[in-house]
Amino acid sequence: MKKIIKSSIYLLLSIMYLLTWTSCNDNAFLEENPETFYTVDNAFSTSEQVNQALVSCYSQIRAMFCLVTADNTDYVFCGGNGTDVADVPSLRRDNRFNDYSVLNASRTEFSNIYTKWYQLISKANMALYAAELPQITWTSATDKAYAIAQARFFRAFSYRNLGELYGGVPIVTEISTSARYDYERTSRVETYQYAIDELEAILNDLPETVTQPGRLVKGAAQHNLVQLYIDKGVALEEEGRSSESKTAYDTAISYADRLIDGGTYSLMTERFGTRKNENPDYYYADTEAGQTPDRLYSAAGYPIEANVFWDLFQEGNQNYQEGNHEAIWCAQIDYEAYKAEDKQSFLQYPRHYGADLRDPTPEHTAGILEDLGGRTSVFLMPTFYVRDIIWEDKWGDDMRNSEAVTRRVILGNVSGSPYFGKPVPWSLFYHDGGDKDYIDLGRTWAWPISCKITTDKFTGLADGQNRSNLFRDEYLIRLPESILLRAEAKWRNGDNTGAAADINLLRARAKCGYMVQPSDVSVDLILDERVRELMYEERRWNTLLRMGGTIAVERIRKYAYWDEARSTLTRDYNLWPIPQSVIDTNKDKPMTQNPGW
């Protein structure tokens, strides 16, 4: 997949060059049916060009899921801004997304995300049309079937996401040749059902494994079918169709069993990969000149012991082909491609997700080196629910809360500080005892450092990289999420014992001191465990809205940092609004707005 992404721009430019060259050919323009006009029918002449249309789908997924553009739309969809897990720091209040005095159907975030999914649908429809053109020659029927399966997957994946966020939406299955203003909304159940039908139709055309990292496999479709059948079950329950919802949950469990217990995937339980014999270590130094061996955390008496969960997020460890057997689908990030061509093959996580541990206590901590998480700019912050609440009491004895994974010991790196080489108290970072503005500054700029969003070994420093970016592949689907979905389906089906057993698969891997009991299982426990396992990986808005009822708004009110969420969120909803621009444009067919908007 890395090589495909690296070559995609060159091949697409070659197609455009060919079209441009032909349009300047005098003889060509005299033809009655000139191939110089750029149409779908003549733009594609080889199966490789169809493949490039698919690569554009993969590229869009990477852009949507990997914070490539890094604006407020990405903070909402990727980071969960405005949910229970993420809010904005004090200096970014203009980007707040849980102040319902300013949130409405005209917000650009709603329209941008809606549009991006339909752009992906358009690309998938284009690839499907091109794959059937008579001039396209395929090396085998299997290759053609796989190309079609990938395109249909992207279309189904789009409708799953649209259904979870917006409910019933128009189903578009063909490329448009003229403007339309009469699109008709389906129901939420119908939207889910369309995606289900698409995925079930292609299961046998997706391979179990592939040699090329990043390409779609059968497990990706199975995982989405698990989620879609849960989604459908919840939507059916809300329509009062409880017997049908139980059938949907049964089907979700069946697909999950095949995926989880089928022998292809398994949790990584032992240390592995590129750094399996290493531990992370940091210099407490505010400048490069201070990075001497005597200033390592380990030398100061604060060594960090790595574990398998830390290994999961080290560069070179993400793909199934690299030995990570819980990786089902990964977006491909490649430093050489980033340098040479696209400038989009990177993760801006340190800069956009990282804490600012400098400004709250400049007399104790300074600089932008690895010890403080790199070159951070504080665009989005985890709530205290993420930082502390999910780890309280018996829940704290957990590998995912270890110092290697969630680093809470920050050594002072300013030589004149009384904390030089010693842990800086969080009461200082958080400005305990100050006035409200001062406390807000500290608490919304500083938080523990996750190994998912930064590293102790940045790539590209010799080439001028400045610790803003990571260059590792990124999970789109990881087996633990499949396991948590099966737990959810079992819980919804009344099987708390089975749900607890699934959750404990992850807790056993994390060497937790407490294993959950059937009596513990609830929607809150499932949502908590998703954060412990999947923070920075799941799309939290999708998770909360698909839960149905008032779960989303209740958790936003409970865990948001800023009080606007509690004072302005006075209505209940479990769908985003249909963008007002969509309703206004669809002038020939009235389109209803979602309740509460």
Disulfide bonds with the S-S distance in Angstrom:
none
